[in-house]
């Protein structure tokens, strides 16, 4: 069976540089979980990566 995945990229605000990447990942996971009711086609969060460019 075929599956679909969505890749979502955010550009974070300048203040994010002051936070640990792990904290940002956890806050994003919490945000997606809390608002999952409004995204009925989303099954689960597979992964979130925060990186500096």
Secondary structure, DSSP 8 states (H G I E B T S, - for coil): -------------GGGGGS-HHHHHHHHHHHHHHTGGG-TT------------
